[in-house]
Amino acid sequence: MYCSIDKIDLVAAGVAVQTDPRTLEEIEREPELSVLFAMARVLNARQQLAEDGHASGAVHYKVENAPSFLRDAIAATERSEQAVGAIADRAFAALARRAAARVGTRDLAIALRMLEDQTTAAPPERGDELAYWTRVLELAALAGELLRAKYPGQWVQTDRALVPFGFQLGSGHAVTFPTNRAQRVIEDGRDESLFKLLVAAEETVCHPSDPAHGRLMPSLRARSDIQLDEVVWKPVLADDVPSDLPVIVCGIDGESTFGMIRREALAKPADTALAEAIANLAAESVQCERFALGELEVAFVTGSFYAAEKILDRELMSTFHDELDAEVLVAATPARGQLLVAAATHDATSLAQFAQLARRRHDEAGGRAISPAVLLVTKGRVAGYVRGPGDRDDAGDRPSARADTVPGVTKRPGFLRRLLGRK
């Protein structure tokens, strides 16, 4: 489908084909969306080919009777990022005006609020690609124009968003990602808003983070969500582990933002910065409630942006060892602001229920999701992970529970084997 931003229609031998079966009249009816869909599909297909080992692979956009503006957009993807950004900038600006007119107002801030309210009341399903991606682009376009009004800037090409465009603030290097936030508005409802992006932009521009003096904090992220070669990070476990386990990213904690630190901006060794960030978790206050999950008592930690990261707080995790009377704990960080902890047990049913709970909270988290993986904690430290029936690691082998990944933690052969299901 012509709006399948995250899919390739046809691919073979390092060549991808994206198809657009619409008539000339249909394309011209929505020129802004047509341009943004086409460029996003070509750019994403090219990136996918490169990741699959076809860096010089070709991407063809098959469309009959394409108007000149669509041909120009497709050609821009072959020329330069600047050419793509210039066309995207014009398209987003025009789309914002069209979206505002559709909801019945000329005030862009009111239009964004109305469209967010409509989205919360009746979010488009991800399976309805046209409705879903149209809403993402409309929300992002309105936010982009509000950003432009306050901090003159422009849309640019980026590989840090699924929709490969971001809004660059002013003449600096700070880039925001309205399309990412728009997806979270759709998936997380009232917990999210593009107006939060405007607040974060103000902090970025008026109170930029200082890597030398800002408070360092860790952030757990899905490995696939970040460019690991650009930021300061380490795996949650010491050795090579499956890619669905979270990684720890080091960043600067702002009043309303968290900014990941690029390696070149760090004035101290990466290991030192990460250790300092994790140590700073001790001062972060959280809330904890208990509930029964079958025969298992589960501690649910919330109340802070860094609640999930408290799995790295040895003092807190040692407290759970005592309170749950368990030498080994199972824990999960399914989403931002959520940490689940329980006593490890040999009862497969109870642990399977814990794994299912982690999976469910992860799947419901939308843009806040981190990882559904179940981790093992010994002596207050993450010491291993649990795999489920039929799971295979990245090498294709079927692993069992691992508890030998942290120096000083004794391996427990056969312990908690194959209890966690994966996507």
Buried (B, 14 or more C-beta within 10 A) or exposed (E): BBBBBEEBBEBEEEBBBBBBEBEEEEBBEBBBBBBBBBBBBBBBBBEBBEEEEBEEBBBBBEBEEBBEBBEBBBEBBEEEBEBBBBBBBBBBBBBBBBBBEEBEBEEBBBBBBBBBEEBBEEBBEBEEBBBBBBBBBBBBBBBBBBBBEEBEBBBBBBEEBBBBBBBBBBEEEBBBBBBBBBBBBBBBBEBBBBBBBBEBBBBBBEEBBEBEEBEBBBBBBBBEBBEBEEBBBBBBBBEEBBEBBBBBBBBBBBEEBBBBBEEEBBEEEBEEBBBBBBBBBEEBEBEBEEEEBEEBBBBBBEBBBBBBBBBBBBEBBBBBBEBBEBEBBBBBBBBBBBBBBBBBBEEEEBBBBBBBBBBEBBEEBBBBBBBBBBBBBBBBBBBBBBBBEEBEBEEEEEBBBBBBBBEEBEEBEEBBBBBBBBE
